[in-house]
C-alpha cells in the first residue's frame, strides 16, 4: 500500500514536470503572428502568451525552477523510500533476498526514469508541438502567476544569466527576425502540407526573390525597341503601331541617340483619326504635342526600386542606361510583374523562342538570355568559374571566351559544351547553337 502511494506521488510529480516542459516548448515554438491574430480577436490568453514570450529569460527561469524542484523531490522520494519499498518486495523472494538492496535500487532507477521520460518529457512535448499557439495561450496566465510568486528567485537567476552572457559576449536579447531564406522554407513547408496552394507559394517566393533579378533579364533589349521618328508620316506610324501593338513608344529625331520623349498609342490614334480627309501617305502628325519627357533609370537598379519609381513618379516606361549613359533597353512595370507571375500578354510573347531545343538535343539560344538561365538549362552550378570580365548574358559569355567581337561560324568549348555562333545582328550576338560535347 505504501509502495503504491509513493508511486502515485512520483507519478503526480512527473505530471507537473510534464506541464512545465510542455509550457516551455509551446511558448518557444508558438508563432507570434498567430498569437497576434488570436489577440486581435479578443483572446486575452493569447495576449498573456505574447507577454510571456516577450520576457524569455524570466519565463525560462520560472520553468527551470519548477522542473528543478520537482526533480529534487522525485529524487528524494525515490532514493529515500521507494528504493527500500522495492527492496522489501524482492526480499520476500528467497532466491532474490541476498540482492534485494541492489535490485530495489535498479527498479527505482528504471521506474523513475521511465515515468520521467514518458510522462515528464516525451508526451508533453509532443502535445506542445501539435498545437503550440493554443497550448501556450492556455498555460500563459498560470505561468505568469507563478512568475510573480517566484519573482525574487527569478530576478536573481535573470541577473546571473545576463551576467554570464555578458562575460561570453553574447547579446542578452538577440533579434528573432525571420530571414528571407527562412520565409521561403516556411512557404514551401506550407505548400507541402496543403495550407497554401502551390501557385500561391510560388508567387510569394518569386516576390521575395524579386531583387535577385537583373533588369536586363526582363527589359526589352535595345535592338528590339520600336522607335517612332518625329518625321514618320501617318502611314508609317500606323504600320508601326499595328505591327508592334505596344501602348507607349519612345520618340526620336532621326537617330536613337536623341530621344525626344514618350508618346501613348491612344494619343497617336486620336490624331490619326482626327482628320479623315488627310492624305495618309503625305501628312505627318505633331508627336511633340502629345509627348511626355523621357525617363531614364540605371540598369543596375533593383526591381523593387524600379517598381517604387514607377509608382511614385506615375510613369509607365523608362529607358535603361549603363554607366556611360548608353541606352541598353526599355522597361515597363509589366515586365517586372511578368517576372513574378509569368507572361500576362494576350498575344504570343515575342521572346517565347529565346531557347529552342532541336531534334538532335542541341539548343538554339538567343544571345540576350541571362547567364543564370543558361547555367540552369545546361545543369551547371551557379558559382562556376567564368572567363574574366563582367557579363550577364550568353552574348557576353561568347565575347568573353573569344576575346573579340564574334563572327558567324565562330566556335569554342566551355564546360563540356560546344558553342557555335550562328547569327549576328551587326555587332550583337543574336543566336548561338549549344550542344553537349561528345566524350
C-alpha positions in Angstrom: 0.0 0.0 0.0 2.9 2.3 0.9 4.6 1.5 -2.4 1.5 2.3 -4.4 1.1 5.7 -2.7 4.7 6.6 -3.3 4.4 5.6 -6.9 1.3 7.7 -7.2 3.1 10.7 -5.7 6.1 10.3 -8.1 3.6 10.0 -11.0 2.0 13.2 -9.9 5.4 15.0 -9.7 6.3 13.9 -13.2 2.9 15.1 -14.5 3.8 18.5 -13.0 7.2 18.2 -14.7 5.4 17.5 -17.9 3.3 20.6 -17.6 6.4 22.7 -17.2 8.1 21.0 -20.1 5.0 21.4 -22.3 4.7 25.1 -21.4 8.4 25.7 -22.2 8.3 24.1 -25.6 4.8 25.6 -26.5 5.8 29.2 -25.8 9.1 28.8 -27.6 7.5 27.1 -30.7 4.4 29.3 -30.9 4.3 31.6 -33.9 3.9 35.3 -32.8 1.9 36.1 -35.9 -0.8 33.5 -35.0 -0.8 34.6 -31.3 -1.2 38.2 -32.5 -4.2 37.2 -34.7 -5.7 35.4 -31.7 -5.1 38.5 -29.5 -6.7 40.8 -32.2 -9.8 38.6 -32.0 -10.1 39.3 -28.3 -8.3 36.3 -26.8 -6.8 37.5 -23.5 -4.9 34.3 -23.1 -3.1 34.9 -26.3 -2.2 38.4 -25.1 -0.7 36.7 -22.0 1.2 34.3 -24.1 2.7 37.2 -26.2 3.7 38.9 -22.9 5.3 35.7 -21.7 7.3 35.2 -24.9 8.5 38.8 -24.7 10.4 38.0 -21.5 12.1 34.7 -22.3 14.7 34.8 -19.6 12.1 35.4 -16.8 9.8 32.7 -18.2 12.5 30.1 -18.7 13.8 30.8 -15.2 10.4 30.1 -13.8 10.1 26.9 -15.7 13.6 25.8 -14.7 12.8 26.4 -11.0 9.7 24.2 -11.2 11.5 21.4 -13.1 14.5 21.5 -10.7 12.3 21.4 -7.6 10.3 18.5 -9.0 13.4 16.7 -9.8 14.8 17.1 -6.3 11.5 16.0 -4.7 11.2 12.9 -7.0 14.8 12.0 -6.3 14.4 12.4 -2.6 11.3 10.2 -2.5 12.8 7.6 -4.8 16.1 7.4 -3.1 14.9 7.6 0.5 11.8 5.4 0.5 10.9 4.0 -2.9 14.1 2.0 -3.1 13.5 0.5 0.3 10.0 -0.5 -0.7 11.2 -2.2 -3.8 13.9 -3.9 -1.8 11.3 -5.2 0.7 9.3 -6.7 -2.2 12.4 -8.5 -3.6 13.4 -9.7 -0.1 10.2 -11.8 0.0 11.6 -14.0 -2.7 14.1 -16.3 -1.2 16.2 -16.5 -4.4 16.5 -12.7 -4.6 16.8 -11.9 -0.9 20.6 -11.6 -1.0 20.4 -9.0 -3.8 17.3 -7.2 -2.6 19.0 -3.9 -1.9 20.7 -3.7 -5.4 17.5 -4.9 -7.2 15.5 -2.3 -5.3 17.9 0.4 -6.5 17.8 -0.8 -10.1 14.0 -1.0 -10.0 13.8 2.6 -8.6 16.0 3.9 -11.3 14.1 2.1 -14.0 10.6 3.3 -12.8 11.6 6.9 -12.2 13.5 7.1 -15.5 10.6 5.6 -17.4 8.0 7.9 -15.8 10.3 10.9 -16.2 10.8 10.3 -19.9 7.3 9.3 -20.9 5.1 11.4 -18.5 7.6 14.2 -17.8 9.1 14.8 -21.3 8.0 12.9 -24.4 4.2 13.1 -24.2 4.0 16.7 -23.0 6.5 17.9 -25.7 4.6 16.1 -28.5 1.4 17.7 -27.3 3.2 21.1 -27.3 4.4 20.7 -30.8 0.9 19.6 -32.0 -0.6 23.0 -31.3 1.8 25.4 -29.7 -0.3 28.5 -30.0 -3.4 27.1 -28.3 -1.4 25.4 -25.5 0.8 28.4 -24.9 -2.4 30.5 -24.6 -3.9 28.1 -22.1 -0.9 27.9 -19.8 0.3 31.6 -20.1 -1.8 33.1 -17.3 -0.9 30.3 -14.7 2.7 30.6 -15.7 2.6 34.4 -15.3 1.1 34.0 -11.8 3.8 31.5 -10.9 6.4 34.0 -12.2 5.0 36.6 -9.7 5.4 34.1 -6.8 8.9 33.2 -7.7 9.9 36.7 -8.8 12.7 37.2 -6.3 14.4 33.9 -7.3 13.7 34.5 -11.0 15.2 38.0 -10.7 18.4 36.6 -9.2 18.6 33.9 -11.9 17.9 36.5 -14.6 20.7 38.7 -13.4 23.0 35.8 -13.1 22.2 34.6 -16.6 22.7 38.0 -18.2 26.0 38.4 -16.4 27.3 35.1 -17.7 26.1 36.0 -21.2 27.8 39.4 -21.0 31.1 37.7 -20.0 30.7 35.4 -23.0 29.9 38.5 -25.2 26.6 37.1 -26.2 23.7 39.7 -26.6 21.1 39.1 -23.9 18.3 40.0 -26.4 19.0 38.6 -29.8 16.9 39.5 -32.8 14.3 36.9 -33.7 13.7 38.4 -37.2 12.9 35.8 -39.9 15.3 35.8 -42.8 14.3 35.6 -46.4 15.5 32.0 -46.7 13.5 31.1 -43.6 10.4 32.6 -45.1 10.9 30.7 -48.4 11.4 27.5 -46.3 8.2 28.1 -44.4 6.3 28.8 -47.7 7.5 25.5 -49.2 6.5 23.7 -46.0 3.1 25.3 -46.0 2.6 24.3 -49.7 3.7 20.8 -48.9 1.2 20.4 -46.0 -1.6 21.9 -48.1 -2.0 25.1 -46.0 -1.1 27.1 -49.1 -1.8 26.4 -52.8 1.3 25.6 -54.8 0.7 28.6 -57.0 0.3 30.9 -54.0 3.6 29.7 -52.5 5.4 30.1 -55.8 4.0 33.6 -56.4 5.1 34.8 -52.9 8.5 33.1 -53.3 9.0 34.9 -56.6 8.1 38.2 -55.0 10.6 37.6 -52.2 13.3 36.7 -54.8 12.4 39.7 -57.0 15.5 41.7 -56.1 17.7 38.7 -57.3 16.6 39.5 -60.9 18.7 41.8 -63.1 16.6 44.3 -65.0 18.5 43.2 -68.2 16.7 39.9 -67.9 13.2 41.4 -68.2 13.7 44.5 -70.3 13.1 44.9 -74.0 16.7 45.0 -75.3 17.9 48.0 -77.3 17.8 46.3 -80.7 14.2 45.2 -80.1 12.8 48.6 -79.1 10.2 50.0 -81.6 11.1 53.7 -82.1 8.8 56.3 -83.6 10.6 59.0 -85.6 9.3 62.5 -85.3 9.4 62.7 -89.2 7.3 59.5 -89.8 4.3 60.1 -91.9 0.8 58.9 -90.9 1.1 55.7 -92.9 4.4 54.7 -91.4 3.2 55.4 -87.9 0.1 53.4 -88.5 2.2 50.4 -89.7 4.5 50.5 -86.6 1.5 50.7 -84.2 -0.2 47.8 -86.0 2.9 45.6 -86.1 4.1 46.1 -82.5 0.9 46.6 -80.5 2.6 48.4 -77.6 0.8 51.1 -75.5 3.7 53.5 -75.4 6.7 54.3 -77.7 9.9 56.4 -77.4 10.1 59.2 -80.0 13.4 60.1 -81.7 14.6 62.6 -84.2 16.3 60.7 -86.9 18.8 58.9 -84.6 18.1 56.8 -81.5 20.8 58.8 -79.8 18.4 61.7 -79.4 15.3 60.6 -77.6 12.7 63.4 -77.6 10.0 61.8 -75.3 7.5 59.1 -74.8 4.1 59.1 -76.5 1.0 57.0 -75.8 -0.6 54.9 -78.6 -4.1 56.3 -77.7 -2.9 59.8 -78.3 -1.4 58.9 -81.7 -4.6 57.2 -82.8 -6.6 60.2 -81.7 -4.5 62.4 -84.0 -4.5 59.8 -86.8 -8.3 59.6 -86.8 -8.8 63.3 -86.2 -8.8 64.3 -89.9 -10.2 61.5 -92.1 -9.7 63.8 -95.1 -5.9 63.8 -94.8 -3.8 62.0 -97.3 -2.2 59.4 -95.2 0.9 58.8 -97.3 1.9 62.5 -97.2 0.7 64.1 -94.0 2.6 63.9 -90.7 1.2 64.4 -87.2 2.6 66.5 -84.4 4.0 64.0 -82.0 5.6 66.8 -79.9 2.2 67.9 -78.9 1.4 64.7 -77.0 4.9 63.7 -75.9 5.9 63.2 -72.3 9.5 63.7 -71.1 11.6 60.5 -71.3 12.5 58.9 -68.0 15.9 57.2 -67.5 17.0 54.6 -65.0 20.3 52.9 -64.4 20.2 49.2 -65.5 21.7 48.3 -62.1 18.5 49.4 -60.3 16.8 46.6 -58.3 13.4 45.5 -59.5 11.8 46.6 -56.2 13.3 50.1 -56.5 12.1 50.2 -60.1 8.6 49.4 -59.1 8.7 52.1 -56.5 10.0 54.6 -59.1 7.1 53.7 -61.4 4.6 54.2 -58.6 5.9 57.4 -57.1 6.5 59.2 -60.4 3.4 57.8 -62.2 5.3 56.7 -65.3 4.9 53.6 -67.3 8.0 53.4 -69.4 11.7 54.1 -68.6 14.8 53.8 -70.7 17.6 51.8 -69.0 21.1 53.2 -69.3 24.5 51.9 -68.3 27.3 53.8 -66.5 28.2 55.6 -69.8 24.5 56.8 -70.3 24.1 54.5 -73.2 20.6 53.2 -73.7 20.5 49.4 -73.0 16.8 48.7 -73.1 13.2 49.7 -72.3 11.4 48.7 -69.2 7.7 48.8 -68.1 6.0 47.7 -64.8 4.5 44.8 -66.7 8.0 43.5 -67.5 8.7 43.2 -63.8 5.3 41.7 -62.9 5.7 39.1 -65.6 8.9 38.0 -63.9 6.8 37.1 -60.9 3.6 35.7 -62.4 4.6 34.8 -66.0 3.5 36.2 -69.3 0.4 38.4 -68.9 0.1 39.5 -72.6 -2.9 38.2 -74.6 -0.7 38.0 -77.8 2.1 35.5 -78.2 5.2 36.8 -76.5 7.9 37.9 -78.8 10.6 36.2 -76.7 9.0 32.8 -76.3 11.6 31.4 -78.7 14.6 32.6 -76.9 15.5 28.9 -76.1 14.6 26.2 -78.6 15.6 22.6 -78.3 16.2 20.9 -81.6 15.5 17.3 -82.5 19.2 16.3 -82.1 19.1 17.5 -78.5 21.1 20.7 -79.1 19.8 24.1 -78.1 19.4 27.3 -80.3 19.6 30.1 -77.8 19.2 33.9 -78.1 22.2 35.9 -77.2 20.2 38.0 -74.7 19.4 35.0 -72.5 20.7 35.6 -69.0 23.8 33.6 -67.9 21.9 32.2 -64.9 19.2 30.8 -67.2 21.9 29.3 -69.4 23.6 27.6 -66.4 20.3 26.2 -65.2 19.4 24.9 -68.7 22.8 23.2 -69.0 22.7 21.8 -65.4 25.8 23.8 -64.4 26.4 25.3 -60.9 25.7 29.0 -60.5 29.1 29.6 -58.9 31.0 28.1 -61.8 34.3 29.7 -62.8 33.9 32.1 -65.7 36.1 34.0 -68.1 37.4 37.3 -66.8 35.1 40.3 -67.4 31.6 41.3 -66.3 28.9 39.8 -68.4 25.3 38.7 -67.7 24.1 37.2 -71.0 25.0 34.4 -73.3 26.3 37.1 -75.8 28.6 38.4 -73.1 29.9 34.9 -72.4 30.7 34.4 -76.1 32.6 37.6 -76.4 34.5 36.9 -73.1 35.5 33.4 -74.3 36.5 34.6 -77.8 38.1 37.8 -76.6 36.7 39.8 -79.5 33.6 40.6 -81.4 32.3 37.3 -82.7 31.6 36.3 -86.3 29.1 33.8 -87.7 30.7 30.4 -87.5 32.9 31.1 -84.5 33.2 28.0 -82.2 34.5 27.3 -78.7 34.1 24.7 -76.0 33.1 25.7 -72.5 32.3 23.4 -69.5 32.0 20.3 -71.8 29.6 22.1 -74.1 30.3 23.2 -77.7 29.1 26.8 -78.7 28.7 28.0 -82.2 27.7 31.5 -83.3 25.0 31.0 -86.0 23.6 34.5 -86.3 24.8 38.1 -85.6 22.8 41.4 -85.5 25.6 43.8 -86.6 27.9 43.6 -83.5 25.4 41.8 -81.3 25.3 38.1 -80.8 21.9 37.1 -82.0 21.8 33.2 -81.9 24.1 30.6 -80.6 23.9 26.8 -81.1 24.8 24.9 -77.9 25.3 21.1 -77.7 26.8 18.7 -75.2 30.3 17.8 -76.3 30.8 14.2 -77.0 33.4 12.4 -74.8 
